[in-house]
Amino acid sequence: MQNKLGKPILIISIQPVISKDLQDRLIDDSIRLEVNKEIESNESEEVSGNFKIDTEGLSKEEIMKFEIAIREYKIQTEQFVRTN
């Protein structure tokens, strides 16, 4: 994650946007990653996480049909506004 806003921001949490099929098979409903880290302007921070899905009763072909690639994230932030 890179902060290009010109001001420091606090990354509170990040949550991947996943398909309904994956949501229904999550082992742990909480896929929100608590970050709580300030990122200065023009700095970046590597963030990673994982989640587990229950594949019991599914064939290899059925598992391969899941949309597993994460392309969107919900990011909760706070911006800091400094006064003169």
FITOR-732014 format. One record per atom (N, C-alpha, C, O): atom name; x, z, y; residue number from 1. Coordinates in Angstrom, 1 decimal, m for minus. Example, Ala and Ser with C-alpha at 12.3 -4.5 7.8 and 13.67 -1.06 7.14 Angstrom:
<sites>
@atom: N xx: 13.2 zz: 7.8 yy: m5.7 n: 1
@atom: CA xx: 12.3 zz: 7.8 yy: m4.5 n: 1
@atom: C xx: 13.2 zz: 7.8 yy: m3.3 n: 1
@atom: O xx: 14.2 zz: 8.5 yy: m3.3 n: 1
@atom: N xx: 12.8 zz: 7.1 yy: m2.2 n: 2
@atom: CA xx: 13.7 zz: 7.1 yy: m1.1 n: 2
@atom: C xx: 12.9 zz: 7.9 yy: 0.0 n: 2
@atom: O xx: 13.4 zz: 8.0 yy: 1.1 n: 2
</sites>
This chain:
<sites>
@atom: N xx: 0.8 zz: 0.0 yy: m1.2 n: 1
@atom: CA xx: 0.0 zz: 0.0 yy: 0.0 n: 1
@atom: C xx: 0.9 zz: 0.0 yy: 1.2 n: 1
@atom: O xx: 1.9 zz: 0.7 yy: 1.3 n: 1
@atom: N xx: 0.5 zz: m0.8 yy: 2.2 n: 2
@atom: CA xx: 1.4 zz: m1.0 yy: 3.4 n: 2
@atom: C xx: 0.5 zz: m0.7 yy: 4.6 n: 2
@atom: O xx: m0.6 zz: m1.2 yy: 4.7 n: 2
@atom: N xx: 1.0 zz: 0.1 yy: 5.6 n: 3
@atom: CA xx: 0.3 zz: 0.4 yy: 6.8 n: 3
@atom: C xx: 0.7 zz: m0.6 yy: 7.9 n: 3
@atom: O xx: 1.9 zz: m0.5 yy: 8.4 n: 3
@atom: N xx: m0.1 zz: m1.5 yy: 8.3 n: 4
@atom: CA xx: 0.2 zz: m2.5 yy: 9.3 n: 4
@atom: C xx: m0.7 zz: m2.2 yy: 10.6 n: 4
@atom: O xx: m0.8 zz: m3.1 yy: 11.4 n: 4
@atom: N xx: m1.2 zz: m1.0 yy: 10.7 n: 5
@atom: CA xx: m2.1 zz: m0.7 yy: 11.8 n: 5
@atom: C xx: m1.5 zz: m0.4 yy: 13.1 n: 5
@atom: O xx: m2.1 zz: m0.4 yy: 14.2 n: 5
@atom: N xx: m0.2 zz: 0.0 yy: 13.1 n: 6
@atom: CA xx: 0.5 zz: 0.4 yy: 14.3 n: 6
@atom: C xx: 0.4 zz: 1.8 yy: 14.6 n: 6
@atom: O xx: 0.9 zz: 2.3 yy: 15.6 n: 6
@atom: N xx: m0.3 zz: 2.6 yy: 13.8 n: 7
@atom: CA xx: m0.5 zz: 4.0 yy: 13.9 n: 7
@atom: C xx: m0.4 zz: 4.7 yy: 12.5 n: 7
@atom: O xx: m0.7 zz: 4.0 yy: 11.5 n: 7
@atom: N xx: 0.0 zz: 5.9 yy: 12.5 n: 8
@atom: CA xx: 0.0 zz: 6.6 yy: 11.2 n: 8
@atom: C xx: m1.4 zz: 6.7 yy: 10.6 n: 8
@atom: O xx: m2.3 zz: 6.9 yy: 11.4 n: 8
@atom: N xx: m1.5 zz: 6.7 yy: 9.3 n: 9
@atom: CA xx: m2.8 zz: 6.9 yy: 8.6 n: 9
@atom: C xx: m2.6 zz: 7.9 yy: 7.5 n: 9
@atom: O xx: m1.5 zz: 7.9 yy: 6.9 n: 9
@atom: N xx: m3.7 zz: 8.6 yy: 7.2 n: 10
@atom: CA xx: m3.6 zz: 9.5 yy: 6.0 n: 10
@atom: C xx: m4.5 zz: 8.8 yy: 4.9 n: 10
@atom: O xx: m5.7 zz: 8.6 yy: 5.1 n: 10
@atom: N xx: m3.9 zz: 8.5 yy: 3.8 n: 11
@atom: CA xx: m4.6 zz: 8.0 yy: 2.7 n: 11
@atom: C xx: m5.1 zz: 9.2 yy: 1.9 n: 11
@atom: O xx: m4.4 zz: 10.0 yy: 1.3 n: 11
@atom: N xx: m6.4 zz: 9.3 yy: 1.9 n: 12
@atom: CA xx: m7.1 zz: 10.4 yy: 1.2 n: 12
@atom: C xx: m7.2 zz: 10.1 yy: m0.3 n: 12
@atom: O xx: m6.9 zz: 10.9 yy: m1.1 n: 12
@atom: N xx: m7.8 zz: 9.0 yy: m0.6 n: 13
@atom: CA xx: m8.1 zz: 8.6 yy: m2.0 n: 13
@atom: C xx: m8.2 zz: 7.1 yy: m2.1 n: 13
@atom: O xx: m8.4 zz: 6.4 yy: m1.2 n: 13
@atom: N xx: m7.9 zz: 6.7 yy: m3.4 n: 14
@atom: CA xx: m8.1 zz: 5.3 yy: m3.7 n: 14
@atom: C xx: m8.9 zz: 5.2 yy: m5.0 n: 14
@atom: O xx: m8.6 zz: 6.0 yy: m6.0 n: 14
@atom: N xx: m9.8 zz: 4.3 yy: m5.1 n: 15
@atom: CA xx: m10.6 zz: 4.1 yy: m6.3 n: 15
@atom: C xx: m10.7 zz: 2.7 yy: m6.6 n: 15
@atom: O xx: m11.1 zz: 1.9 yy: m5.7 n: 15
@atom: N xx: m10.4 zz: 2.2 yy: m7.8 n: 16
@atom: CA xx: m10.6 zz: 0.8 yy: m8.2 n: 16
@atom: C xx: m12.0 zz: 0.5 yy: m8.3 n: 16
@atom: O xx: m12.8 zz: 1.3 yy: m8.7 n: 16
@atom: N xx: m12.4 zz: m0.7 yy: m7.9 n: 17
@atom: CA xx: m13.7 zz: m1.2 yy: m8.1 n: 17
@atom: C xx: m13.7 zz: m2.0 yy: m9.4 n: 17
@atom: O xx: m13.1 zz: m3.0 yy: m9.6 n: 17
@atom: N xx: m14.5 zz: m1.4 yy: m10.4 n: 18
@atom: CA xx: m14.5 zz: m2.0 yy: m11.7 n: 18
@atom: C xx: m15.9 zz: m2.5 yy: m12.1 n: 18
@atom: O xx: m16.9 zz: m2.1 yy: m11.4 n: 18
@atom: N xx: m16.0 zz: m3.3 yy: m13.1 n: 19
@atom: CA xx: m17.2 zz: m3.9 yy: m13.5 n: 19
@atom: C xx: m18.1 zz: m2.8 yy: m14.1 n: 19
@atom: O xx: m17.7 zz: m1.8 yy: m14.5 n: 19
@atom: N xx: m19.4 zz: m3.1 yy: m14.1 n: 20
@atom: CA xx: m20.4 zz: m2.2 yy: m14.7 n: 20
@atom: C xx: m20.1 zz: m2.0 yy: m16.2 n: 20
@atom: O xx: m20.3 zz: m0.9 yy: m16.7 n: 20
@atom: N xx: m19.7 zz: m3.0 yy: m16.9 n: 21
@atom: CA xx: m19.4 zz: m2.9 yy: m18.3 n: 21
@atom: C xx: m18.2 zz: m1.9 yy: m18.5 n: 21
@atom: O xx: m18.3 zz: m1.0 yy: m19.5 n: 21
@atom: N xx: m17.2 zz: m1.9 yy: m17.7 n: 22
@atom: CA xx: m16.1 zz: m0.9 yy: m17.8 n: 22
@atom: C xx: m16.6 zz: 0.5 yy: m17.4 n: 22
@atom: O xx: m16.2 zz: 1.5 yy: m18.0 n: 22
@atom: N xx: m17.4 zz: 0.6 yy: m16.3 n: 23
@atom: CA xx: m17.9 zz: 1.9 yy: m15.9 n: 23
@atom: C xx: m18.7 zz: 2.5 yy: m17.0 n: 23
@atom: O xx: m18.5 zz: 3.8 yy: m17.2 n: 23
@atom: N xx: m19.5 zz: 1.8 yy: m17.8 n: 24
@atom: CA xx: m20.3 zz: 2.3 yy: m18.9 n: 24
@atom: C xx: m19.4 zz: 2.8 yy: m20.0 n: 24
@atom: O xx: m19.9 zz: 3.6 yy: m20.8 n: 24
@atom: N xx: m18.2 zz: 2.4 yy: m20.1 n: 25
@atom: CA xx: m17.3 zz: 2.8 yy: m21.2 n: 25
@atom: C xx: m16.2 zz: 3.7 yy: m20.8 n: 25
@atom: O xx: m15.3 zz: 4.0 yy: m21.6 n: 25
@atom: N xx: m16.2 zz: 4.2 yy: m19.6 n: 26
@atom: CA xx: m15.1 zz: 5.1 yy: m19.1 n: 26
@atom: C xx: m15.2 zz: 6.4 yy: m20.0 n: 26
@atom: O xx: m16.2 zz: 6.9 yy: m20.2 n: 26
@atom: N xx: m14.0 zz: 6.9 yy: m20.4 n: 27
@atom: CA xx: m13.9 zz: 8.1 yy: m21.1 n: 27
@atom: C xx: m14.0 zz: 9.3 yy: m20.1 n: 27
@atom: O xx: m14.7 zz: 10.3 yy: m20.4 n: 27
@atom: N xx: m13.4 zz: 9.1 yy: m18.9 n: 28
@atom: CA xx: m13.5 zz: 10.1 yy: m17.8 n: 28
@atom: C xx: m14.2 zz: 9.4 yy: m16.7 n: 28
@atom: O xx: m13.6 zz: 8.4 yy: m16.2 n: 28
@atom: N xx: m15.3 zz: 9.9 yy: m16.2 n: 29
@atom: CA xx: m16.0 zz: 9.3 yy: m15.1 n: 29
@atom: C xx: m15.2 zz: 9.3 yy: m13.8 n: 29
@atom: O xx: m15.5 zz: 8.4 yy: m12.9 n: 29
@atom: N xx: m14.3 zz: 10.1 yy: m13.6 n: 30
@atom: CA xx: m13.5 zz: 10.2 yy: m12.4 n: 30
@atom: C xx: m12.3 zz: 9.3 yy: m12.4 n: 30
@atom: O xx: m11.3 zz: 9.6 yy: m13.0 n: 30
@atom: N xx: m12.5 zz: 8.1 yy: m11.7 n: 31
@atom: CA xx: m11.3 zz: 7.2 yy: m11.6 n: 31
@atom: C xx: m10.8 zz: 7.2 yy: m10.2 n: 31
@atom: O xx: m10.0 zz: 6.3 yy: m9.8 n: 31
@atom: N xx: m11.2 zz: 8.1 yy: m9.4 n: 32
@atom: CA xx: m10.7 zz: 8.2 yy: m8.0 n: 32
@atom: C xx: m9.4 zz: 9.0 yy: m8.0 n: 32
@atom: O xx: m9.3 zz: 10.0 yy: m8.6 n: 32
@atom: N xx: m8.4 zz: 8.4 yy: m7.4 n: 33
@atom: CA xx: m7.0 zz: 8.9 yy: m7.3 n: 33
@atom: C xx: m6.9 zz: 9.6 yy: m6.0 n: 33
@atom: O xx: m6.9 zz: 9.0 yy: m4.9 n: 33
@atom: N xx: m6.7 zz: 10.9 yy: m6.0 n: 34
@atom: CA xx: m6.5 zz: 11.7 yy: m4.8 n: 34
@atom: C xx: m5.0 zz: 11.5 yy: m4.4 n: 34
@atom: O xx: m4.1 zz: 11.8 yy: m5.1 n: 34
@atom: N xx: m4.8 zz: 11.0 yy: m3.2 n: 35
@atom: CA xx: m3.5 zz: 10.7 yy: m2.7 n: 35
@atom: C xx: m3.0 zz: 11.7 yy: m1.6 n: 35
@atom: O xx: m2.0 zz: 12.3 yy: m1.8 n: 35
@atom: N xx: m3.8 zz: 11.9 yy: m0.6 n: 36
@atom: CA xx: m3.5 zz: 12.9 yy: 0.5 n: 36
@atom: C xx: m2.1 zz: 12.8 yy: 1.0 n: 36
@atom: O xx: m1.3 zz: 13.7 yy: 1.0 n: 36
@atom: N xx: m1.7 zz: 11.6 yy: 1.4 n: 37
@atom: CA xx: m0.4 zz: 11.3 yy: 1.9 n: 37
@atom: C xx: m0.4 zz: 10.5 yy: 3.2 n: 37
@atom: O xx: m1.2 zz: 9.5 yy: 3.3 n: 37
@atom: N xx: 0.4 zz: 10.9 yy: 4.2 n: 38
@atom: CA xx: 0.4 zz: 10.2 yy: 5.5 n: 38
@atom: C xx: 1.4 zz: 9.0 yy: 5.3 n: 38
@atom: O xx: 2.5 zz: 9.2 yy: 4.8 n: 38
@atom: N xx: 1.0 zz: 7.9 yy: 5.8 n: 39
@atom: CA xx: 1.9 zz: 6.7 yy: 5.9 n: 39
@atom: C xx: 2.1 zz: 6.3 yy: 7.3 n: 39
@atom: O xx: 1.1 zz: 6.0 yy: 8.0 n: 39
@atom: N xx: 3.3 zz: 6.3 yy: 7.8 n: 40
@atom: CA xx: 3.6 zz: 5.9 yy: 9.1 n: 40
@atom: C xx: 3.4 zz: 4.4 yy: 9.3 n: 40
@atom: O xx: 3.3 zz: 3.7 yy: 8.4 n: 40
@atom: N xx: 3.3 zz: 4.0 yy: 10.6 n: 41
@atom: CA xx: 3.1 zz: 2.6 yy: 10.9 n: 41
@atom: C xx: 4.3 zz: 1.8 yy: 10.3 n: 41
@atom: O xx: 5.5 zz: 2.2 yy: 10.4 n: 41
@atom: N xx: 4.0 zz: 0.7 yy: 9.8 n: 42
@atom: CA xx: 4.9 zz: m0.3 yy: 9.2 n: 42
@atom: C xx: 5.7 zz: 0.3 yy: 8.0 n: 42
@atom: O xx: 6.8 zz: m0.2 yy: 7.7 n: 42
@atom: N xx: 5.2 zz: 1.3 yy: 7.4 n: 43
@atom: CA xx: 5.7 zz: 1.9 yy: 6.1 n: 43
@atom: C xx: 4.8 zz: 1.5 yy: 5.0 n: 43
@atom: O xx: 3.7 zz: 1.2 yy: 5.2 n: 43
@atom: N xx: 5.4 zz: 1.6 yy: 3.8 n: 44
@atom: CA xx: 4.5 zz: 1.4 yy: 2.6 n: 44
@atom: C xx: 4.7 zz: 2.5 yy: 1.6 n: 44
@atom: O xx: 5.7 zz: 3.3 yy: 1.7 n: 44
@atom: N xx: 3.8 zz: 2.6 yy: 0.7 n: 45
@atom: CA xx: 3.8 zz: 3.7 yy: m0.3 n: 45
@atom: C xx: 3.3 zz: 3.1 yy: m1.6 n: 45
@atom: O xx: 2.2 zz: 2.5 yy: m1.6 n: 45
@atom: N xx: 4.0 zz: 3.3 yy: m2.7 n: 46
@atom: CA xx: 3.6 zz: 2.8 yy: m4.0 n: 46
@atom: C xx: 2.6 zz: 3.8 yy: m4.5 n: 46
@atom: O xx: 2.8 zz: 5.0 yy: m4.5 n: 46
@atom: N xx: 1.5 zz: 3.3 yy: m5.0 n: 47
@atom: CA xx: 0.4 zz: 4.2 yy: m5.6 n: 47
@atom: C xx: 0.1 zz: 3.6 yy: m7.0 n: 47
@atom: O xx: m0.1 zz: 2.4 yy: m7.1 n: 47
@atom: N xx: 0.0 zz: 4.4 yy: m8.0 n: 48
@atom: CA xx: m0.4 zz: 3.9 yy: m9.3 n: 48
@atom: C xx: m1.3 zz: 5.0 yy: m10.0 n: 48
@atom: O xx: m1.3 zz: 6.2 yy: m9.6 n: 48
@atom: N xx: m2.1 zz: 4.5 yy: m10.9 n: 49
@atom: CA xx: m3.0 zz: 5.4 yy: m11.7 n: 49
@atom: C xx: m3.4 zz: 4.7 yy: m12.9 n: 49
@atom: O xx: m3.1 zz: 3.5 yy: m13.1 n: 49
@atom: N xx: m4.3 zz: 5.3 yy: m13.7 n: 50
@atom: CA xx: m4.8 zz: 4.6 yy: m14.9 n: 50
@atom: C xx: m6.2 zz: 5.2 yy: m15.2 n: 50
@atom: O xx: m6.5 zz: 6.3 yy: m14.7 n: 50
@atom: N xx: m6.9 zz: 4.6 yy: m16.1 n: 51
@atom: CA xx: m8.2 zz: 5.1 yy: m16.6 n: 51
@atom: C xx: m8.3 zz: 4.6 yy: m18.0 n: 51
@atom: O xx: m7.7 zz: 3.6 yy: m18.4 n: 51
@atom: N xx: m9.1 zz: 5.3 yy: m18.8 n: 52
@atom: CA xx: m9.2 zz: 5.0 yy: m20.2 n: 52
@atom: C xx: m10.7 zz: 4.6 yy: m20.5 n: 52
@atom: O xx: m11.6 zz: 5.2 yy: m20.0 n: 52
@atom: N xx: m10.8 zz: 3.6 yy: m21.3 n: 53
@atom: CA xx: m12.1 zz: 3.1 yy: m21.7 n: 53
@atom: C xx: m12.3 zz: 3.3 yy: m23.2 n: 53
@atom: O xx: m11.3 zz: 3.3 yy: m24.0 n: 53
@atom: N xx: m13.5 zz: 3.6 yy: m23.7 n: 54
@atom: CA xx: m13.8 zz: 3.7 yy: m25.1 n: 54
@atom: C xx: m14.1 zz: 2.4 yy: m25.7 n: 54
@atom: O xx: m15.1 zz: 1.7 yy: m25.3 n: 54
@atom: N xx: m13.3 zz: 2.0 yy: m26.6 n: 55
@atom: CA xx: m13.5 zz: 0.6 yy: m27.2 n: 55
@atom: C xx: m14.0 zz: 0.8 yy: m28.7 n: 55
@atom: O xx: m14.1 zz: m0.2 yy: m29.4 n: 55
@atom: N xx: m14.4 zz: 2.0 yy: m29.0 n: 56
@atom: CA xx: m14.9 zz: 2.2 yy: m30.4 n: 56
@atom: C xx: m16.1 zz: 1.3 yy: m30.7 n: 56
@atom: O xx: m17.1 zz: 1.2 yy: m29.9 n: 56
@atom: N xx: m16.1 zz: 0.6 yy: m31.8 n: 57
@atom: CA xx: m17.2 zz: m0.3 yy: m32.2 n: 57
@atom: C xx: m17.1 zz: m1.7 yy: m31.7 n: 57
@atom: O xx: m18.0 zz: m2.5 yy: m32.0 n: 57
@atom: N xx: m16.1 zz: m2.0 yy: m30.9 n: 58
@atom: CA xx: m15.9 zz: m3.3 yy: m30.3 n: 58
@atom: C xx: m14.9 zz: m4.1 yy: m31.1 n: 58
@atom: O xx: m13.9 zz: m3.6 yy: m31.5 n: 58
@atom: N xx: m15.1 zz: m5.4 yy: m31.2 n: 59
@atom: CA xx: m14.1 zz: m6.3 yy: m31.8 n: 59
@atom: C xx: m13.1 zz: m6.6 yy: m30.7 n: 59
@atom: O xx: m13.3 zz: m6.4 yy: m29.5 n: 59
@atom: N xx: m12.0 zz: m7.2 yy: m31.2 n: 60
@atom: CA xx: m10.9 zz: m7.6 yy: m30.3 n: 60
@atom: C xx: m11.5 zz: m8.6 yy: m29.3 n: 60
@atom: O xx: m11.1 zz: m8.6 yy: m28.1 n: 60
@atom: N xx: m12.3 zz: m9.5 yy: m29.7 n: 61
@atom: CA xx: m12.9 zz: m10.5 yy: m28.9 n: 61
@atom: C xx: m13.8 zz: m9.9 yy: m27.8 n: 61
@atom: O xx: m13.8 zz: m10.4 yy: m26.6 n: 61
@atom: N xx: m14.5 zz: m8.9 yy: m28.2 n: 62
@atom: CA xx: m15.4 zz: m8.2 yy: m27.2 n: 62
@atom: C xx: m14.6 zz: m7.5 yy: m26.1 n: 62
@atom: O xx: m14.9 zz: m7.5 yy: m25.0 n: 62
@atom: N xx: m13.5 zz: m6.9 yy: m26.6 n: 63
@atom: CA xx: m12.6 zz: m6.2 yy: m25.6 n: 63
@atom: C xx: m12.0 zz: m7.2 yy: m24.7 n: 63
@atom: O xx: m11.9 zz: m6.9 yy: m23.5 n: 63
@atom: N xx: m11.6 zz: m8.3 yy: m25.2 n: 64
@atom: CA xx: m11.0 zz: m9.3 yy: m24.3 n: 64
@atom: C xx: m11.9 zz: m9.9 yy: m23.3 n: 64
@atom: O xx: m11.5 zz: m10.4 yy: m22.3 n: 64
@atom: N xx: m13.2 zz: m9.8 yy: m23.5 n: 65
@atom: CA xx: m14.2 zz: m10.3 yy: m22.5 n: 65
@atom: C xx: m14.4 zz: m9.4 yy: m21.3 n: 65
@atom: O xx: m14.9 zz: m9.9 yy: m20.3 n: 65
@atom: N xx: m13.9 zz: m8.2 yy: m21.4 n: 66
@atom: CA xx: m14.0 zz: m7.3 yy: m20.3 n: 66
@atom: C xx: m13.2 zz: m7.8 yy: m19.1 n: 66
@atom: O xx: m12.2 zz: m8.4 yy: m19.3 n: 66
@atom: N xx: m13.8 zz: m7.6 yy: m17.9 n: 67
@atom: CA xx: m13.0 zz: m8.0 yy: m16.7 n: 67
@atom: C xx: m12.2 zz: m6.8 yy: m16.3 n: 67
@atom: O xx: m12.6 zz: m5.9 yy: m15.6 n: 67
@atom: N xx: m10.9 zz: m6.8 yy: m16.9 n: 68
@atom: CA xx: m10.1 zz: m5.6 yy: m16.7 n: 68
@atom: C xx: m9.2 zz: m5.7 yy: m15.5 n: 68
@atom: O xx: m8.7 zz: m4.7 yy: m15.0 n: 68
@atom: N xx: m8.9 zz: m6.9 yy: m15.0 n: 69
@atom: CA xx: m8.1 zz: m7.0 yy: m13.8 n: 69
@atom: C xx: m8.8 zz: m6.4 yy: m12.6 n: 69
@atom: O xx: m9.9 zz: m6.6 yy: m12.3 n: 69
@atom: N xx: m8.0 zz: m5.5 yy: m11.9 n: 70
@atom: CA xx: m8.5 zz: m4.8 yy: m10.7 n: 70
@atom: C xx: m8.2 zz: m5.7 yy: m9.5 n: 70
@atom: O xx: m7.0 zz: m5.9 yy: m9.2 n: 70
@atom: N xx: m9.2 zz: m6.1 yy: m8.7 n: 71
@atom: CA xx: m8.9 zz: m7.0 yy: m7.6 n: 71
@atom: C xx: m9.4 zz: m6.3 yy: m6.3 n: 71
@atom: O xx: m9.0 zz: m6.8 yy: m5.2 n: 71
@atom: N xx: m10.1 zz: m5.2 yy: m6.4 n: 72
@atom: CA xx: m10.6 zz: m4.5 yy: m5.2 n: 72
@atom: C xx: m10.5 zz: m3.0 yy: m5.3 n: 72
@atom: O xx: m10.5 zz: m2.5 yy: m6.4 n: 72
@atom: N xx: m10.3 zz: m2.4 yy: m4.2 n: 73
@atom: CA xx: m10.1 zz: m0.9 yy: m4.2 n: 73
@atom: C xx: m10.9 zz: m0.3 yy: m3.0 n: 73
@atom: O xx: m11.0 zz: m0.9 yy: m2.0 n: 73
@atom: N xx: m11.5 zz: 0.8 yy: m3.2 n: 74
@atom: CA xx: m12.1 zz: 1.6 yy: m2.2 n: 74
@atom: C xx: m11.1 zz: 2.6 yy: m1.7 n: 74
@atom: O xx: m10.6 zz: 3.4 yy: m2.5 n: 74
@atom: N xx: m10.7 zz: 2.5 yy: m0.4 n: 75
@atom: CA xx: m9.6 zz: 3.4 yy: 0.1 n: 75
@atom: C xx: m10.2 zz: 4.2 yy: 1.2 n: 75
@atom: O xx: m10.8 zz: 3.7 yy: 2.2 n: 75
@atom: N xx: m10.1 zz: 5.6 yy: 1.0 n: 76
@atom: CA xx: m10.6 zz: 6.5 yy: 2.0 n: 76
@atom: C xx: m9.4 zz: 6.9 yy: 2.9 n: 76
@atom: O xx: m8.4 zz: 7.4 yy: 2.3 n: 76
@atom: N xx: m9.5 zz: 6.7 yy: 4.2 n: 77
@atom: CA xx: m8.4 zz: 7.0 yy: 5.1 n: 77
@atom: C xx: m8.8 zz: 7.8 yy: 6.3 n: 77
@atom: O xx: m10.0 zz: 7.9 yy: 6.6 n: 77
@atom: N xx: m7.9 zz: 8.4 yy: 7.0 n: 78
@atom: CA xx: m8.1 zz: 9.0 yy: 8.3 n: 78
@atom: C xx: m7.0 zz: 8.5 yy: 9.2 n: 78
@atom: O xx: m5.8 zz: 8.3 yy: 8.7 n: 78
@atom: N xx: m7.3 zz: 8.2 yy: 10.4 n: 79
@atom: CA xx: m6.3 zz: 7.7 yy: 11.4 n: 79
@atom: C xx: m6.0 zz: 8.8 yy: 12.3 n: 79
@atom: O xx: m6.9 zz: 9.6 yy: 12.7 n: 79
@atom: N xx: m4.7 zz: 8.9 yy: 12.7 n: 80
@atom: CA xx: m4.3 zz: 9.9 yy: 13.7 n: 80
@atom: C xx: m4.2 zz: 9.2 yy: 15.1 n: 80
@atom: O xx: m3.6 zz: 8.2 yy: 15.2 n: 80
@atom: N xx: m4.9 zz: 9.8 yy: 16.1 n: 81
@atom: CA xx: m4.8 zz: 9.3 yy: 17.4 n: 81
@atom: C xx: m4.0 zz: 10.3 yy: 18.3 n: 81
@atom: O xx: m4.4 zz: 11.5 yy: 18.4 n: 81
@atom: N xx: m2.9 zz: 9.9 yy: 18.8 n: 82
@atom: CA xx: m2.1 zz: 10.7 yy: 19.6 n: 82
@atom: C xx: m2.4 zz: 10.5 yy: 21.0 n: 82
@atom: O xx: m2.5 zz: 9.4 yy: 21.5 n: 82
@atom: N xx: m2.5 zz: 11.6 yy: 21.8 n: 83
@atom: CA xx: m2.7 zz: 11.5 yy: 23.2 n: 83
@atom: C xx: m1.4 zz: 11.7 yy: 24.0 n: 83
@atom: O xx: m0.4 zz: 12.2 yy: 23.4 n: 83
@atom: N xx: m1.4 zz: 11.2 yy: 25.2 n: 84
@atom: CA xx: m0.2 zz: 11.3 yy: 26.0 n: 84
@atom: C xx: 0.0 zz: 12.7 yy: 26.6 n: 84
@atom: O xx: 1.0 zz: 12.9 yy: 27.3 n: 84
</sites>
